[in-house]
Amino acid sequence: MLRPRTIREAAAYFQENDPQTCLTETAIRTLLRTGAVPSARVGRKYLVTIEALEAYLAGSVKSKTPVAPIAPRKWQIK
């Protein structure tokens, strides 16, 4: 049975199992927003399964859209 978790819970799970992990809340949020990892959005929260994140890390998930770097914003004073 798959148990969906919030971004914070997923990051805590990976941090608990591997204290040296680079998979932070920000990294998970970026993966979900770009569509690299399948997720569900409920209200303002994203829900993701640990299995989906582990499959992405193992390289077995093929994303629908290629992960591209986010372009920096240009700030303008009006």
For each residue, the residues with C-beta under 8 A, 3 or more apart:
1:
2: 49 51
3: 49 50
4: 40 47 48 49
5: 9 10 13 47 48 49 50
6: 9 10 45 46 47
7: 10 11 25 28 29 32 45 46 48
8: 11 12 25
9: 5 6 12 13
10: 5 6 7 13 14 28 48 50 53
11: 7 8 14 15 23 24 25 28
12: 8 9 15 16
13: 5 9 10 16 17 50
14: 10 11 17 18 21 23 53
15: 11 12 18 19 21
16: 12 13 19
17: 13 14 21
18: 14 15 21
19: 15 16
20:
21: 14 15 17 18 24
22: 27
23: 11 14 27 28 53 57
24: 11 21 27 28
25: 7 8 11 28 29
26: 29 30
27: 22 23 24 30 31
28: 7 10 11 23 24 25 31 32 37 48 53
29: 7 25 26 32 33 46
30: 26 27 33 34 70
31: 27 28 34 36 37 53 56 67
32: 7 28 29 35 36 37 39 46 48
33: 29 30 46
34: 30 31 63 65 67 68
35: 32 38 63 64 65
36: 31 32 56 61 63 67
37: 28 31 32 48 52 53 56 61 63
38: 35 48 52 61
39: 32 46 47 48 52
40: 4 46 47 48
41: 45 46 47
42: 45 47
43:
44:
45: 6 7 41 42
46: 6 7 29 32 33 39 40 41
47: 4 5 6 39 40 41 42
48: 4 5 7 10 28 32 37 38 39 40 52 53
49: 2 3 4 5 52 53
50: 3 5 10 13 53 54
51: 2 54 55
52: 37 38 39 48 49 55 56 61
53: 10 14 23 28 31 37 48 49 50 56 57
54: 50 51 57 58
55: 51 52 58 60 61
56: 31 36 37 52 53 59 60 61
57: 23 53 54
58: 54 55
59: 56
60: 55 56
61: 36 37 38 52 55 56
62:
63: 34 35 36 37 66 67
64: 35
65: 34 35
66: 63
67: 31 34 36 63
68: 34
69:
70: 30
71:
72:
73:
74:
75:
76:
77:
78:
